[in-house]
């Protein structure tokens, strides 16, 4: 009798060891538990996390491609300094992409989409009230990702994510004084989307993403050692 092979419509996805190492290091770098300039070694991370060096090496590479780590052959790997120029470039990219995202969202979002976005907004409100910076940061990303996906342009979030590492650390640091502003901006975007007013939605998104310009200057003034290079020109 022939054996029957189990057939699955989709492959089973399990978090890999590399993913676990990547996520933990990403969290610590983003939250500044590992501030810019911190030396990190494959040997130490592997020992602390109880894993082999290969997944650590793979996680280091992924973090370096995002701009979080600087890997130098025969020298120490360090957490990258924040580039103000890269922050402004990310803002420019996001503003261009997300303007089109919300324009399409005004045309395409249905009641189910609005219900899903409202749930994210409710969770954001809870995070603001609880002063949960890490939670709010994740929910902020989720809101923008949902807008991309529900407008029919999920690929746009992939482009944004690949270019926002330096921006993310500034955003996280800004949440101690700006989370309420970010939340209020999201409410204005949602209001414009419900009205199917593309111009208002784009304007609200532009205001939201432009706040980073003042935030980066304030944060740099308080944490100059976290940054590299001269202050960037506005773009």
FILO-356599 format. One record per atom (N, C-alpha, C): z negated, y, x negated; residue in three letters; atom name; chain; residue number from 0. Coordinates in pm, whole numbers, m for minus. Layout:
N
Z|Y|X|ALA|CA|A|NUM
...
end
This chain:
235
0|m119|m85|UNK|N|A|0
0|0|0|UNK|CA|A|0
0|124|m89|UNK|C|A|0
91|213|m61|UNK|N|A|1
102|332|m143|UNK|CA|A|1
m12|430|m108|UNK|C|A|1
m62|494|m211|UNK|N|A|2
m168|593|m188|UNK|CA|A|2
m105|721|m131|UNK|C|A|2
m181|790|m50|UNK|N|A|3
m135|916|11|UNK|CA|A|3
m195|1031|m65|UNK|C|A|3
m111|1122|m113|UNK|N|A|4
m158|1239|m184|UNK|CA|A|4
m196|1347|m85|UNK|C|A|4
m310|1408|m112|UNK|N|A|5
m354|1520|m29|UNK|CA|A|5
m258|1637|m47|UNK|C|A|5
m212|1691|62|UNK|N|A|6
m121|1804|56|UNK|CA|A|6
m189|1929|110|UNK|C|A|6
m183|2034|33|UNK|N|A|7
m244|2161|71|UNK|CA|A|7
m136|2267|86|UNK|C|A|7
m155|2352|186|UNK|N|A|8
m58|2459|206|UNK|CA|A|8
m67|2562|93|UNK|C|A|8
m186|2577|36|UNK|N|A|9
m206|2670|m75|UNK|CA|A|9
m297|2604|m177|UNK|C|A|9
m279|2636|m305|UNK|N|A|10
m367|2579|m406|UNK|CA|A|10
m510|2628|m389|UNK|C|A|10
m606|2542|m422|UNK|N|A|11
m745|2580|m414|UNK|CA|A|11
m775|2678|m528|UNK|C|A|11
m834|2791|m494|UNK|N|A|12
m864|2892|m592|UNK|CA|A|12
m1014|2891|m624|UNK|C|A|12
m1049|2878|m749|UNK|N|A|13
m1189|2883|m790|UNK|CA|A|13
m1205|2988|m900|UNK|C|A|13
m1316|3061|m895|UNK|N|A|14
m1338|3158|m1002|UNK|CA|A|14
m1345|3086|m1136|UNK|C|A|14
m1278|3134|m1236|UNK|N|A|15
m1281|3073|m1367|UNK|CA|A|15
m1395|3131|m1450|UNK|C|A|15
m1426|3065|m1559|UNK|N|A|16
m1528|3117|m1649|UNK|CA|A|16
m1484|3254|m1702|UNK|C|A|16
m1357|3265|m1735|UNK|N|A|17
m1304|3394|m1782|UNK|CA|A|17
m1326|3502|m1678|UNK|C|A|17
m1300|3471|m1551|UNK|N|A|18
m1320|3568|m1444|UNK|CA|A|18
m1466|3613|m1439|UNK|C|A|18
m1558|3518|m1452|UNK|N|A|19
m1700|3550|m1445|UNK|CA|A|19
m1741|3641|m1560|UNK|C|A|19
m1692|3610|m1681|UNK|N|A|20
m1722|3695|m1797|UNK|CA|A|20
m1661|3833|m1778|UNK|C|A|20
m1536|3836|m1735|UNK|N|A|21
m1468|3964|m1712|UNK|CA|A|21
m1544|4050|m1612|UNK|C|A|21
m1582|3992|m1499|UNK|N|A|22
m1648|4070|m1394|UNK|CA|A|22
m1781|4125|m1441|UNK|C|A|22
m1857|4045|m1517|UNK|N|A|23
m1987|4093|m1564|UNK|CA|A|23
m1971|4205|m1666|UNK|C|A|23
m1880|4189|m1760|UNK|N|A|24
m1857|4295|m1859|UNK|CA|A|24
m1800|4420|m1792|UNK|C|A|24
m1709|4400|m1698|UNK|N|A|25
m1651|4513|m1624|UNK|CA|A|25
m1762|4591|m1554|UNK|C|A|25
m1855|4519|m1490|UNK|N|A|26
m1965|4585|m1420|UNK|CA|A|26
m2052|4665|m1516|UNK|C|A|26
m2084|4605|m1631|UNK|N|A|27
m2173|4673|m1725|UNK|CA|A|27
m2106|4794|m1791|UNK|C|A|27
m1976|4786|m1815|UNK|N|A|28
m1905|4900|m1873|UNK|CA|A|28
m1891|5012|m1770|UNK|C|A|28
m1856|4974|m1648|UNK|N|A|29
m1839|5072|m1542|UNK|CA|A|29
m1969|5147|m1514|UNK|C|A|29
m2080|5075|m1510|UNK|N|A|30
m2209|5135|m1478|UNK|CA|A|30
m2273|5204|m1597|UNK|C|A|30
m2208|5198|m1713|UNK|N|A|31
m2257|5258|m1837|UNK|CA|A|31
m2379|5185|m1891|UNK|C|A|31
m2407|5062|m1842|UNK|N|A|32
m2504|4977|m1910|UNK|CA|A|32
m2454|4948|m2051|UNK|C|A|32
m2322|4941|m2065|UNK|N|A|33
m2257|4935|m2196|UNK|CA|A|33
m2180|5066|m2212|UNK|C|A|33
m2242|5169|m2268|UNK|N|A|34
m2176|5300|m2278|UNK|CA|A|34
m2066|5302|m2383|UNK|C|A|34
m1980|5402|m2377|UNK|N|A|35
m1874|5415|m2478|UNK|CA|A|35
m1931|5412|m2619|UNK|C|A|35
m1860|5341|m2706|UNK|N|A|36
m1903|5328|m2844|UNK|CA|A|36
m1986|5205|m2873|UNK|C|A|36
m2030|5134|m2767|UNK|N|A|37
m2111|5014|m2787|UNK|CA|A|37
m2027|4903|m2850|UNK|C|A|37
m2079|4841|m2955|UNK|N|A|38
m2011|4728|m3017|UNK|CA|A|38
m2042|4601|m2938|UNK|C|A|38
m1939|4521|m2913|UNK|N|A|39
m1956|4393|m2845|UNK|CA|A|39
m1885|4285|m2926|UNK|C|A|39
m1944|4167|m2930|UNK|N|A|40
m1883|4060|m3007|UNK|CA|A|40
m1866|3937|m2921|UNK|C|A|40
m1759|3863|m2947|UNK|N|A|41
m1734|3739|m2874|UNK|CA|A|41
m1852|3643|m2890|UNK|C|A|41
m1905|3634|m3012|UNK|N|A|42
m2013|3539|m3040|UNK|CA|A|42
m2137|3573|m2956|UNK|C|A|42
m2174|3700|m2953|UNK|N|A|43
m2295|3740|m2880|UNK|CA|A|43
m2278|3721|m2730|UNK|C|A|43
m2162|3763|m2677|UNK|N|A|44
m2139|3749|m2533|UNK|CA|A|44
m2136|3601|m2494|UNK|C|A|44
m2070|3519|m2573|UNK|N|A|45
m2064|3375|m2544|UNK|CA|A|45
m2204|3315|m2544|UNK|C|A|45
m2287|3354|m2641|UNK|N|A|46
m2423|3300|m2648|UNK|CA|A|46
m2507|3345|m2529|UNK|C|A|46
m2501|3473|m2497|UNK|N|A|47
m2582|3527|m2387|UNK|CA|A|47
m2542|3467|m2253|UNK|C|A|47
m2410|3448|m2233|UNK|N|A|48
m2362|3397|m2105|UNK|CA|A|48
m2352|3245|m2101|UNK|C|A|48
m2377|3181|m2214|UNK|N|A|49
m2375|3035|m2216|UNK|CA|A|49
m2238|2975|m2196|UNK|C|A|49
m2137|3037|m2257|UNK|N|A|50
m2000|2988|m2244|UNK|CA|A|50
m1939|2977|m2384|UNK|C|A|50
m1820|2919|m2392|UNK|N|A|51
m1749|2911|m2520|UNK|CA|A|51
m1683|3046|m2550|UNK|C|A|51
m1630|3058|m2671|UNK|N|A|52
m1573|3187|m2711|UNK|CA|A|52
m1437|3213|m2647|UNK|C|A|52
m1361|3110|m2609|UNK|N|A|53
m1226|3132|m2557|UNK|CA|A|53
m1225|3215|m2429|UNK|C|A|53
m1307|3184|m2328|UNK|N|A|54
m1304|3270|m2209|UNK|CA|A|54
m1351|3412|m2237|UNK|C|A|54
m1440|3428|m2335|UNK|N|A|55
m1484|3562|m2373|UNK|CA|A|55
m1367|3637|m2436|UNK|C|A|55
m1294|3567|m2523|UNK|N|A|56
m1177|3630|m2587|UNK|CA|A|56
m1075|3671|m2481|UNK|C|A|56
m1054|3585|m2383|UNK|N|A|57
m958|3619|m2277|UNK|CA|A|57
m1006|3737|m2194|UNK|C|A|57
m1137|3741|m2166|UNK|N|A|58
m1192|3853|m2089|UNK|CA|A|58
m1182|3983|m2168|UNK|C|A|58
m1208|3976|m2298|UNK|N|A|59
m1194|4095|m2383|UNK|CA|A|59
m1051|4149|m2376|UNK|C|A|59
m955|4059|m2382|UNK|N|A|60
m815|4102|m2378|UNK|CA|A|60
m784|4172|m2246|UNK|C|A|60
m829|4115|m2136|UNK|N|A|61
m805|4177|m2005|UNK|CA|A|61
m868|4315|m1997|UNK|C|A|61
m989|4327|m2048|UNK|N|A|62
m1058|4456|m2046|UNK|CA|A|62
m987|4558|m2136|UNK|C|A|62
m931|4510|m2246|UNK|N|A|63
m860|4601|m2336|UNK|CA|A|63
m732|4654|m2272|UNK|C|A|63
m663|4568|m2195|UNK|N|A|64
m540|4614|m2130|UNK|CA|A|64
m568|4718|m2023|UNK|C|A|64
m689|4715|m1965|UNK|N|A|65
m728|4815|m1866|UNK|CA|A|65
m776|4944|m1931|UNK|C|A|65
m809|4937|m2060|UNK|N|A|66
m856|5056|m2129|UNK|CA|A|66
m1006|5062|m2148|UNK|C|A|66
m1077|4953|m2116|UNK|N|A|67
m1222|4953|m2128|UNK|CA|A|67
m1271|4915|m2267|UNK|C|A|67
m1195|4835|m2340|UNK|N|A|68
m1234|4792|m2474|UNK|CA|A|68
m1127|4830|m2575|UNK|C|A|68
m1171|4858|m2697|UNK|N|A|69
m1080|4879|m2809|UNK|CA|A|69
m1100|4764|m2906|UNK|C|A|69
m998|4680|m2918|UNK|N|A|70
m1004|4564|m3007|UNK|CA|A|70
m931|4597|m3136|UNK|C|A|70
m1002|4588|m3247|UNK|N|A|71
m944|4620|m3377|UNK|CA|A|71
m958|4499|m3469|UNK|C|A|71
m848|4439|m3513|UNK|N|A|72
m855|4321|m3600|UNK|CA|A|72
m941|4346|m3723|UNK|C|A|72
m1026|4249|m3752|UNK|N|A|73
m1116|4253|m3867|UNK|CA|A|73
m1222|4364|m3857|UNK|C|A|73
m1233|4424|m3741|UNK|N|A|74
m1336|4525|m3720|UNK|CA|A|74
m1402|4499|m3586|UNK|C|A|74
m1513|4568|m3561|UNK|N|A|75
m1589|4544|m3438|UNK|CA|A|75
m1508|4588|m3315|UNK|C|A|75
m1521|4512|m3208|UNK|N|A|76
m1468|4552|m3078|UNK|CA|A|76
m1569|4646|m3013|UNK|C|A|76
m1522|4758|m2961|UNK|N|A|77
m1614|4857|m2904|UNK|CA|A|77
m1569|4896|m2763|UNK|C|A|77
m1666|4940|m2685|UNK|N|A|78
m1636|4996|m2553|UNK|CA|A|78
m1565|5129|m2576|UNK|C|A|78
m1449|5144|m2515|UNK|N|A|79
m1367|5263|m2537|UNK|CA|A|79
m1435|5390|m2487|UNK|C|A|79
m1414|5498|m2560|UNK|N|A|80
m1456|5629|m2511|UNK|CA|A|80
m1369|5667|m2391|UNK|C|A|80
m1421|5753|m2307|UNK|N|A|81
m1346|5798|m2190|UNK|CA|A|81
m1245|5903|m2234|UNK|C|A|81
m1121|5885|m2196|UNK|N|A|82
m1016|5981|m2225|UNK|CA|A|82
m996|6071|m2104|UNK|C|A|82
m1024|6200|m2121|UNK|N|A|83
m1003|6293|m2011|UNK|CA|A|83
m856|6301|m1975|UNK|C|A|83
m769|6290|m2074|UNK|N|A|84
m625|6292|m2046|UNK|CA|A|84
m588|6173|m1958|UNK|C|A|84
m645|6055|m1986|UNK|N|A|85
m616|5937|m1905|UNK|CA|A|85
m670|5952|m1764|UNK|C|A|85
m784|6020|m1750|UNK|N|A|86
m840|6046|m1616|UNK|CA|A|86
m743|6131|m1535|UNK|C|A|86
m690|6236|m1596|UNK|N|A|87
m599|6325|m1526|UNK|CA|A|87
m466|6258|m1495|UNK|C|A|87
m421|6172|m1586|UNK|N|A|88
m298|6096|m1559|UNK|CA|A|88
m317|6003|m1440|UNK|C|A|88
m434|5939|m1434|UNK|N|A|89
m462|5849|m1322|UNK|CA|A|89
m467|5926|m1191|UNK|C|A|89
m527|6045|m1195|UNK|N|A|90
m530|6127|m1073|UNK|CA|A|90
m389|6163|m1027|UNK|C|A|90
m303|6197|m1122|UNK|N|A|91
m165|6231|m1089|UNK|CA|A|91
m93|6112|m1025|UNK|C|A|91
m108|5996|m1085|UNK|N|A|92
m45|5874|m1033|UNK|CA|A|92
m97|5843|m894|UNK|C|A|92
m229|5849|m878|UNK|N|A|93
m287|5817|m748|UNK|CA|A|93
m243|5917|m641|UNK|C|A|93
m240|6045|m675|UNK|N|A|94
m201|6146|m577|UNK|CA|A|94
m59|6123|m527|UNK|C|A|94
31|6090|m619|UNK|N|A|95
170|6067|m581|UNK|CA|A|95
184|5943|m494|UNK|C|A|95
118|5835|m536|UNK|N|A|96
130|5707|m463|UNK|CA|A|96
59|5714|m328|UNK|C|A|96
m63|5766|m329|UNK|N|A|97
m142|5760|m205|UNK|CA|A|97
m97|5861|m102|UNK|C|A|97
m24|5962|m144|UNK|N|A|98
38|6051|m45|UNK|CA|A|98
137|5973|41|UNK|C|A|98
216|5890|m24|UNK|N|A|99
312|5808|50|UNK|CA|A|99
243|5697|127|UNK|C|A|99
134|5647|72|UNK|N|A|100
59|5541|140|UNK|CA|A|100
8|5590|276|UNK|C|A|100
m56|5708|277|UNK|N|A|101
m111|5755|404|UNK|CA|A|101
0|5801|498|UNK|C|A|101
112|5847|442|UNK|N|A|102
224|5883|528|UNK|CA|A|102
272|5760|606|UNK|C|A|102
288|5648|535|UNK|N|A|103
330|5526|601|UNK|CA|A|103
221|5470|692|UNK|C|A|103
96|5488|653|UNK|N|A|104
m15|5439|736|UNK|CA|A|104
m16|5509|871|UNK|C|A|104
19|5638|873|UNK|N|A|105
24|5710|1001|UNK|CA|A|105
122|5645|1098|UNK|C|A|105
226|5586|1045|UNK|N|A|106
328|5524|1129|UNK|CA|A|106
293|5380|1166|UNK|C|A|106
222|5309|1078|UNK|N|A|107
212|5165|1092|UNK|CA|A|107
77|5112|1140|UNK|C|A|107
m31|5186|1121|UNK|N|A|108
m161|5130|1153|UNK|CA|A|108
m177|5105|1302|UNK|C|A|108
m230|4987|1334|UNK|N|A|109
m261|4953|1472|UNK|CA|A|109
m410|4950|1495|UNK|C|A|109
m451|4912|1616|UNK|N|A|110
m593|4913|1650|UNK|CA|A|110
m673|4818|1560|UNK|C|A|110
m614|4703|1528|UNK|N|A|111
m684|4610|1439|UNK|CA|A|111
m705|4669|1301|UNK|C|A|111
m608|4744|1253|UNK|N|A|112
m620|4809|1122|UNK|CA|A|112
m729|4915|1123|UNK|C|A|112
m731|4994|1229|UNK|N|A|113
m834|5098|1238|UNK|CA|A|113
m973|5036|1248|UNK|C|A|113
m983|4925|1320|UNK|N|A|114
m1113|4857|1333|UNK|CA|A|114
m1162|4808|1197|UNK|C|A|114
m1070|4753|1117|UNK|N|A|115
m1107|4705|983|UNK|CA|A|115
m1149|4820|893|UNK|C|A|115
m1075|4930|898|UNK|N|A|116
m1110|5047|816|UNK|CA|A|116
m1242|5108|862|UNK|C|A|116
m1267|5107|993|UNK|N|A|117
m1395|5159|1043|UNK|CA|A|117
m1513|5077|991|UNK|C|A|117
m1493|4947|977|UNK|N|A|118
m1601|4863|923|UNK|CA|A|118
m1632|4902|778|UNK|C|A|118
m1527|4932|701|UNK|N|A|119
m1548|4976|563|UNK|CA|A|119
m1622|5110|562|UNK|C|A|119
m1583|5200|651|UNK|N|A|120
m1649|5331|661|UNK|CA|A|120
m1796|5314|695|UNK|C|A|120
m1827|5225|789|UNK|N|A|121
m1967|5201|826|UNK|CA|A|121
m2047|5148|707|UNK|C|A|121
m1987|5060|630|UNK|N|A|122
m2055|5008|511|UNK|CA|A|122
m2075|5116|407|UNK|C|A|122
m1977|5206|395|UNK|N|A|123
m1991|5318|303|UNK|CA|A|123
m2108|5408|345|UNK|C|A|123
m2120|5432|474|UNK|N|A|124
m2231|5516|523|UNK|CA|A|124
m2364|5452|485|UNK|C|A|124
m2374|5322|501|UNK|N|A|125
m2497|5252|465|UNK|CA|A|125
m2525|5264|315|UNK|C|A|125
m2420|5252|233|UNK|N|A|126
m2437|5261|88|UNK|CA|A|126
m2481|5401|46|UNK|C|A|126
m2426|5504|109|UNK|N|A|127
m2467|5641|79|UNK|CA|A|127
m2614|5661|113|UNK|C|A|127
m2653|5614|231|UNK|N|A|128
m2792|5631|274|UNK|CA|A|128
m2889|5554|186|UNK|C|A|128
m2842|5440|131|UNK|N|A|129
m2927|5359|45|UNK|CA|A|129
m2919|5401|m102|UNK|C|A|129
m2839|5503|m131|UNK|N|A|130
m2817|5548|m270|UNK|CA|A|130
m2770|5432|m358|UNK|C|A|130
m2683|5352|m302|UNK|N|A|131
m2628|5235|m372|UNK|CA|A|131
m2495|5274|m436|UNK|C|A|131
m2501|5324|m559|UNK|N|A|132
m2381|5375|m625|UNK|CA|A|132
m2279|5265|m650|UNK|C|A|132
m2323|5150|m702|UNK|N|A|133
m2230|5041|m730|UNK|CA|A|133
m2165|4990|m603|UNK|C|A|133
m2246|4978|m497|UNK|N|A|134
m2191|4932|m369|UNK|CA|A|134
m2091|5031|m313|UNK|C|A|134
m2123|5160|m321|UNK|N|A|135
m2030|5260|m269|UNK|CA|A|135
m1902|5261|m348|UNK|C|A|135
m1913|5247|m480|UNK|N|A|136
m1792|5246|m564|UNK|CA|A|136
m1699|5133|m522|UNK|C|A|136
m1755|5015|m500|UNK|N|A|137
m1673|4901|m459|UNK|CA|A|137
m1610|4925|m322|UNK|C|A|137
m1686|4986|m231|UNK|N|A|138
m1635|5013|m97|UNK|CA|A|138
m1532|5126|m98|UNK|C|A|138
m1546|5219|m191|UNK|N|A|139
m1445|5325|m209|UNK|CA|A|139
m1312|5260|m248|UNK|C|A|139
m1317|5172|m347|UNK|N|A|140
m1196|5100|m387|UNK|CA|A|140
m1138|5020|m270|UNK|C|A|140
m1226|4955|m194|UNK|N|A|141
m1181|4873|m82|UNK|CA|A|141
m1108|4959|22|UNK|C|A|141
m1158|5077|50|UNK|N|A|142
m1095|5167|146|UNK|CA|A|142
m953|5201|103|UNK|C|A|142
m936|5238|m24|UNK|N|A|143
m804|5276|m72|UNK|CA|A|143
m711|5154|m80|UNK|C|A|143
m765|5040|m118|UNK|N|A|144
m683|4919|m124|UNK|CA|A|144
m636|4879|16|UNK|C|A|144
m726|4888|113|UNK|N|A|145
m690|4854|251|UNK|CA|A|145
m580|4947|303|UNK|C|A|145
m588|5074|268|UNK|N|A|146
m484|5168|311|UNK|CA|A|146
m348|5127|254|UNK|C|A|146
m349|5088|126|UNK|N|A|147
m223|5045|65|UNK|CA|A|147
m169|4920|134|UNK|C|A|147
m255|4822|152|UNK|N|A|148
m210|4695|208|UNK|CA|A|148
m170|4709|354|UNK|C|A|148
m247|4783|431|UNK|N|A|149
m219|4793|574|UNK|CA|A|149
m103|4887|604|UNK|C|A|149
m65|4967|506|UNK|N|A|150
55|5050|523|UNK|CA|A|150
180|4972|484|UNK|C|A|150
161|4848|434|UNK|N|A|151
274|4766|394|UNK|CA|A|151
312|4782|249|UNK|C|A|151
221|4841|167|UNK|N|A|152
252|4866|26|UNK|CA|A|152
138|4818|m63|UNK|C|A|152
102|4692|m48|UNK|N|A|153
m5|4637|m128|UNK|CA|A|153
20|4646|m277|UNK|C|A|153
146|4640|m316|UNK|N|A|154
180|4650|m459|UNK|CA|A|154
135|4783|m518|UNK|C|A|154
123|4886|m434|UNK|N|A|155
83|5018|m483|UNK|CA|A|155
m58|5014|m540|UNK|C|A|155
m144|4933|m478|UNK|N|A|156
m281|4923|m529|UNK|CA|A|156
m282|4858|m667|UNK|C|A|156
m194|4765|m692|UNK|N|A|157
m187|4702|m824|UNK|CA|A|157
m154|4808|m931|UNK|C|A|157
m63|4897|m899|UNK|N|A|158
m27|5004|m993|UNK|CA|A|158
m145|5097|m1016|UNK|C|A|158
m212|5135|m908|UNK|N|A|159
m329|5223|m919|UNK|CA|A|159
m437|5158|m1003|UNK|C|A|159
m467|5032|m975|UNK|N|A|160
m576|4961|m1044|UNK|CA|A|160
m550|4952|m1194|UNK|C|A|160
m425|4935|m1233|UNK|N|A|161
m391|4921|m1374|UNK|CA|A|161
m405|5053|m1452|UNK|C|A|161
m417|5164|m1380|UNK|N|A|162
m418|5294|m1447|UNK|CA|A|162
m547|5374|m1430|UNK|C|A|162
m650|5314|m1371|UNK|N|A|163
m765|5396|m1334|UNK|CA|A|163
m895|5363|m1406|UNK|C|A|163
m891|5287|m1515|UNK|N|A|164
m1015|5247|m1583|UNK|CA|A|164
m1097|5367|m1628|UNK|C|A|164
m1033|5463|m1696|UNK|N|A|165
m1107|5580|m1744|UNK|CA|A|165
m1157|5662|m1626|UNK|C|A|165
m1076|5671|m1522|UNK|N|A|166
m1115|5744|m1402|UNK|CA|A|166
m1236|5679|m1336|UNK|C|A|166
m1242|5546|m1337|UNK|N|A|167
m1350|5474|m1269|UNK|CA|A|167
m1487|5510|m1325|UNK|C|A|167
m1497|5524|m1458|UNK|N|A|168
m1628|5554|m1514|UNK|CA|A|168
m1672|5696|m1477|UNK|C|A|168
m1577|5788|m1470|UNK|N|A|169
m1611|5923|m1424|UNK|CA|A|169
m1651|5919|m1278|UNK|C|A|169
m1577|5845|m1197|UNK|N|A|170
m1610|5834|m1055|UNK|CA|A|170
m1749|5777|m1037|UNK|C|A|170
m1782|5673|m1113|UNK|N|A|171
m1914|5612|m1099|UNK|CA|A|171
m2024|5711|m1135|UNK|C|A|171
m2005|5782|m1247|UNK|N|A|172
m2105|5881|m1288|UNK|CA|A|172
m2119|5994|m1187|UNK|C|A|172
m2009|6026|m1118|UNK|N|A|173
m2012|6136|m1021|UNK|CA|A|173
m2087|6101|m893|UNK|C|A|173
m2107|5973|m867|UNK|N|A|174
m2166|5933|m739|UNK|CA|A|174
m2310|5979|m725|UNK|C|A|174
m2375|6011|m836|UNK|N|A|175
m2513|6060|m827|UNK|CA|A|175
m2519|6195|m757|UNK|C|A|175
m2408|6268|m755|UNK|N|A|176
m2407|6400|m689|UNK|CA|A|176
m2288|6418|m593|UNK|C|A|176
m2196|6321|m587|UNK|N|A|177
m2074|6344|m510|UNK|CA|A|177
m2040|6235|m409|UNK|C|A|177
m2128|6138|m388|UNK|N|A|178
m2095|6030|m295|UNK|CA|A|178
m2078|6081|m153|UNK|C|A|178
m2159|6179|m113|UNK|N|A|179
m2147|6234|23|UNK|CA|A|179
m2013|6304|41|UNK|C|A|179
m1967|6375|m62|UNK|N|A|180
m1835|6439|m54|UNK|CA|A|180
m1725|6335|m40|UNK|C|A|180
m1734|6228|m119|UNK|N|A|181
m1632|6123|m112|UNK|CA|A|181
m1629|6060|27|UNK|C|A|181
m1748|6033|80|UNK|N|A|182
m1756|5973|213|UNK|CA|A|182
m1698|6068|319|UNK|C|A|182
m1732|6196|309|UNK|N|A|183
m1678|6294|403|UNK|CA|A|183
m1526|6303|395|UNK|C|A|183
m1472|6292|275|UNK|N|A|184
m1327|6293|257|UNK|CA|A|184
m1263|6175|329|UNK|C|A|184
m1324|6060|318|UNK|N|A|185
m1270|5940|384|UNK|CA|A|185
m1269|5959|536|UNK|C|A|185
m1372|6022|589|UNK|N|A|186
m1376|6048|733|UNK|CA|A|186
m1260|6139|774|UNK|C|A|186
m1229|6239|692|UNK|N|A|187
m1119|6330|724|UNK|CA|A|187
m985|6260|716|UNK|C|A|187
m969|6170|619|UNK|N|A|188
m846|6091|611|UNK|CA|A|188
m831|6007|737|UNK|C|A|188
m939|5942|779|UNK|N|A|189
m935|5857|898|UNK|CA|A|189
m902|5939|1023|UNK|C|A|189
m960|6057|1034|UNK|N|A|190
m932|6143|1149|UNK|CA|A|190
m783|6178|1156|UNK|C|A|190
m726|6213|1042|UNK|N|A|191
m584|6249|1039|UNK|CA|A|191
m496|6128|1070|UNK|C|A|191
m535|6011|1021|UNK|N|A|192
m458|5890|1050|UNK|CA|A|192
m459|5859|1200|UNK|C|A|192
m573|5875|1263|UNK|N|A|193
m582|5848|1408|UNK|CA|A|193
m495|5944|1489|UNK|C|A|193
m482|6065|1438|UNK|N|A|194
m400|6165|1506|UNK|CA|A|194
m251|6147|1474|UNK|C|A|194
m221|6052|1384|UNK|N|A|195
m83|6030|1336|UNK|CA|A|195
m26|6157|1274|UNK|C|A|195
m115|6232|1208|UNK|N|A|196
m76|6359|1146|UNK|CA|A|196
m61|6335|996|UNK|C|A|196
61|6307|953|UNK|N|A|197
86|6272|813|UNK|CA|A|197
52|6387|719|UNK|C|A|197
88|6510|757|UNK|N|A|198
62|6624|670|UNK|CA|A|198
m89|6642|647|UNK|C|A|198
m167|6626|754|UNK|N|A|199
m312|6641|741|UNK|CA|A|199
m372|6527|659|UNK|C|A|199
m319|6406|676|UNK|N|A|200
m368|6291|600|UNK|CA|A|200
m340|6309|451|UNK|C|A|200
m220|6357|419|UNK|N|A|201
m184|6381|278|UNK|CA|A|201
m271|6491|219|UNK|C|A|201
m294|6597|295|UNK|N|A|202
m378|6707|247|UNK|CA|A|202
m521|6660|222|UNK|C|A|202
m574|6580|313|UNK|N|A|203
m710|6529|297|UNK|CA|A|203
m720|6437|176|UNK|C|A|203
m619|6355|154|UNK|N|A|204
m619|6266|38|UNK|CA|A|204
m607|6346|m90|UNK|C|A|204
m526|6451|m88|UNK|N|A|205
m510|6535|m208|UNK|CA|A|205
m643|6601|m245|UNK|C|A|205
m714|6654|m146|UNK|N|A|206
m845|6714|m173|UNK|CA|A|206
m940|6610|m231|UNK|C|A|206
m939|6493|m173|UNK|N|A|207
m1027|6384|m217|UNK|CA|A|207
m1003|6347|m363|UNK|C|A|207
m878|6326|m398|UNK|N|A|208
m846|6283|m534|UNK|CA|A|208
m856|6396|m636|UNK|C|A|208
m844|6519|m590|UNK|N|A|209
m852|6633|m682|UNK|CA|A|209
m994|6666|m722|UNK|C|A|209
m1093|6615|m651|UNK|N|A|210
m1232|6643|m687|UNK|CA|A|210
m1265|6595|m828|UNK|C|A|210
m1191|6495|m876|UNK|N|A|211
m1218|6439|m1008|UNK|CA|A|211
m1204|6545|m1117|UNK|C|A|211
m1122|6647|m1094|UNK|N|A|212
m1099|6749|m1196|UNK|CA|A|212
m1229|6824|m1229|UNK|C|A|212
m1302|6863|m1127|UNK|N|A|213
m1429|6932|m1150|UNK|CA|A|213
m1536|6834|m1195|UNK|C|A|213
m1532|6714|m1141|UNK|N|A|214
m1633|6614|m1178|UNK|CA|A|214
m1627|6579|m1326|UNK|C|A|214
m1505|6560|m1379|UNK|N|A|215
m1493|6520|m1519|UNK|CA|A|215
m1543|6632|m1611|UNK|C|A|215
m1522|6756|m1572|UNK|N|A|216
m1571|6866|m1655|UNK|CA|A|216
m1724|6874|m1652|UNK|C|A|216
m1781|6852|m1536|UNK|N|A|217
m1927|6854|m1526|UNK|CA|A|217
m1988|6738|m1604|UNK|C|A|217
m1931|6621|m1589|UNK|N|A|218
m1986|6503|m1656|UNK|CA|A|218
m1968|6513|m1807|UNK|C|A|218
m1854|6565|m1848|UNK|N|A|219
m1833|6582|m1992|UNK|CA|A|219
m1933|6681|m2050|UNK|C|A|219
m1964|6785|m1975|UNK|N|A|220
m2062|6882|m2022|UNK|CA|A|220
m2200|6821|m2041|UNK|C|A|220
m2230|6717|m1962|UNK|N|A|221
m2360|6651|m1970|UNK|CA|A|221
m2360|6531|m2064|UNK|C|A|221
m2240|6475|m2092|UNK|N|A|222
m2231|6351|m2171|UNK|CA|A|222
m2112|6358|m2267|UNK|C|A|222
m2109|6460|m2350|UNK|N|A|223
m1995|6480|m2439|UNK|CA|A|223
m1967|6358|m2526|UNK|C|A|223
m2071|6286|m2565|UNK|N|A|224
m2055|6171|m2654|UNK|CA|A|224
m1976|6058|m2590|UNK|C|A|224
m1965|6057|m2458|UNK|N|A|225
m1892|5952|m2389|UNK|CA|A|225
m1741|5972|m2396|UNK|C|A|225
m1696|6090|m2438|UNK|N|A|226
m1555|6125|m2429|UNK|CA|A|226
m1489|6132|m2566|UNK|C|A|226
m1358|6114|m2564|UNK|N|A|227
m1278|6129|m2686|UNK|CA|A|227
m1175|6239|m2667|UNK|C|A|227
m1136|6301|m2775|UNK|N|A|228
m1030|6401|m2768|UNK|CA|A|228
m1076|6531|m2702|UNK|C|A|228
m982|6624|m2697|UNK|N|A|229
m1010|6754|m2639|UNK|CA|A|229
m999|6747|m2486|UNK|C|A|229
m1061|6841|m2416|UNK|N|A|230
m1044|6849|m2271|UNK|CA|A|230
m897|6855|m2234|UNK|C|A|230
m860|6786|m2128|UNK|N|A|231
m718|6775|m2091|UNK|CA|A|231
m672|6894|m2011|UNK|C|A|231
m545|6925|m2024|UNK|N|A|232
m484|7023|m1937|UNK|CA|A|232
m469|6963|m1798|UNK|C|A|232
m478|7047|m1697|UNK|N|A|233
m462|7001|m1560|UNK|CA|A|233
m319|6956|m1538|UNK|C|A|233
m301|6839|m1476|UNK|N|A|234
m166|6791|m1442|UNK|CA|A|234
m166|6744|m1298|UNK|C|A|234
end
